[in-house]
Amino acid sequence: MLLTTPRSRSPGPAARRRLAAWSSTRPCGSALLIITGGTWMIALPLLGTPMALLQPGVAASTGLGVSLPLALCGLVALRFPLLHGIAGVAAVGLAVLALITCNLGGLLLGTMFGVLGGCLAFSWTPPPPASAPRAPTASGPRA
């Protein structure tokens, strides 16, 4: 009896179905890439690397002005899926701008994540509504 684990700790099938239904209506992968790129650019100067290029200072505050809105674009794409196009275009623009302001865009890794996530967010299409009426087919009987 001591070696058994209670079932209440693991999420049940109903919770998994709700999470799958929620995530199927949002651009989760692209939002995750955008947020990863933005947080990488925020965290890179704070890691304590000995390179002179990555020292915090004026460049870190300028980089924060670009990388923080980039991470927020990912949150907007995740929270408001109808704004995926605007968030995707803004993410690509901010990721390219980060090449100048954020230590070569987080040593090119943050820019790569931001551009890839922005392109995926822009090209994402929402699923069709489940309750949409179907059009009658030409081969079906007519009344």
C-alpha positions in Angstrom: 0.0 0.0 0.0 2.9 2.4 0.6 4.2 1.9 -2.9 1.1 2.9 -4.8 0.5 6.4 -5.9 -2.9 8.1 -5.7 -4.6 8.7 -9.0 -5.6 12.2 -8.2 -2.0 13.5 -8.9 -2.0 12.6 -12.6 -4.3 14.6 -15.0 -7.2 12.6 -16.2 -8.3 12.0 -19.7 -10.9 14.8 -19.5 -8.2 17.3 -18.6 -6.1 16.1 -21.5 -9.0 16.5 -23.9 -9.7 20.0 -22.7 -6.0 21.0 -23.1 -6.0 19.4 -26.6 -9.2 21.2 -27.6 -7.8 24.5 -26.3 -4.4 24.2 -28.0 -5.9 23.2 -31.3 -7.5 26.6 -31.6 -4.3 28.5 -31.0 -0.9 28.9 -32.7 1.0 27.3 -29.7 4.2 26.2 -31.5 4.8 29.6 -33.1 4.0 31.5 -29.9 6.5 29.2 -28.0 9.2 30.0 -30.6 8.6 33.7 -30.4 8.6 33.7 -26.6 11.8 31.6 -26.5 13.5 34.1 -28.9 12.5 37.1 -26.8 13.5 35.6 -23.5 16.8 34.4 -24.9 17.6 37.9 -26.0 16.6 39.2 -22.5 18.6 36.7 -20.6 21.8 36.6 -22.8 23.4 39.8 -21.4 22.6 38.7 -17.8 24.3 35.3 -18.0 27.7 36.8 -17.0 29.6 35.9 -20.1 33.2 37.4 -20.3 32.8 38.7 -23.8 32.8 42.5 -24.1 30.0 42.3 -26.7 27.6 40.9 -24.2 28.2 43.2 -21.2 25.0 44.8 -19.8 24.7 48.6 -20.1 23.1 50.9 -22.6 23.0 48.1 -25.2 21.2 45.9 -22.7 18.5 48.6 -22.1 18.1 49.1 -25.8 17.9 45.3 -26.3 15.2 45.2 -23.6 13.2 47.6 -25.6 13.1 45.2 -28.5 13.2 41.8 -26.9 10.4 42.4 -24.4 7.9 43.4 -27.0 9.0 40.3 -29.0 8.1 38.1 -26.1 4.9 39.9 -25.7 4.1 39.3 -29.4 4.2 35.6 -28.6 1.9 36.0 -25.6 -0.5 38.0 -27.8 -0.5 35.2 -30.4 -1.2 32.7 -27.7 -3.9 34.6 -25.9 -5.7 36.2 -28.8 -5.5 33.8 -31.8 -7.4 36.1 -34.1 -4.5 38.6 -34.0 -2.0 36.0 -35.2 -1.2 37.9 -38.4 -0.4 41.2 -36.7 1.6 39.4 -34.0 3.5 37.4 -36.6 4.5 40.4 -38.7 5.5 42.4 -35.6 7.5 39.5 -34.3 9.5 39.2 -37.6 10.1 43.0 -37.6 11.3 43.0 -34.0 13.5 39.9 -34.5 15.2 41.6 -37.5 15.6 44.8 -35.5 17.2 42.8 -32.7 20.1 42.1 -35.0 21.2 45.7 -34.4 20.2 46.3 -30.8 20.4 42.9 -29.0 24.0 41.6 -29.3 23.4 40.4 -32.9 19.9 39.2 -32.0 20.9 37.0 -29.2 23.9 35.7 -31.1 21.6 35.0 -34.0 19.7 32.3 -32.1 17.0 34.7 -30.7 16.5 36.2 -34.1 16.2 32.8 -35.7 13.5 31.8 -33.2 11.7 35.1 -33.6 11.6 35.0 -37.4 10.6 31.4 -37.6 7.9 31.8 -34.9 6.6 35.0 -36.6 6.4 33.3 -40.0 4.6 30.4 -38.4 2.2 32.7 -36.5 1.4 34.6 -39.7 0.7 31.5 -41.7 -1.4 29.8 -39.1 -5.0 29.3 -40.0 -7.7 28.8 -37.4 -9.7 25.6 -37.6 -13.2 25.8 -39.0 -16.0 26.0 -36.5 -17.5 22.7 -35.5 -21.1 23.8 -35.7 -20.9 25.2 -39.3 -23.8 24.0 -41.4 -22.8 21.8 -44.3 -23.7 22.8 -47.8 -25.9 20.3 -49.7 -24.1 18.2 -52.2 -25.0 18.0 -55.9 -25.5 14.2 -55.8 -27.8 14.2 -52.8 -31.6 14.0 -53.2 -33.6 17.2 -53.2 -36.9 17.8 -51.6 
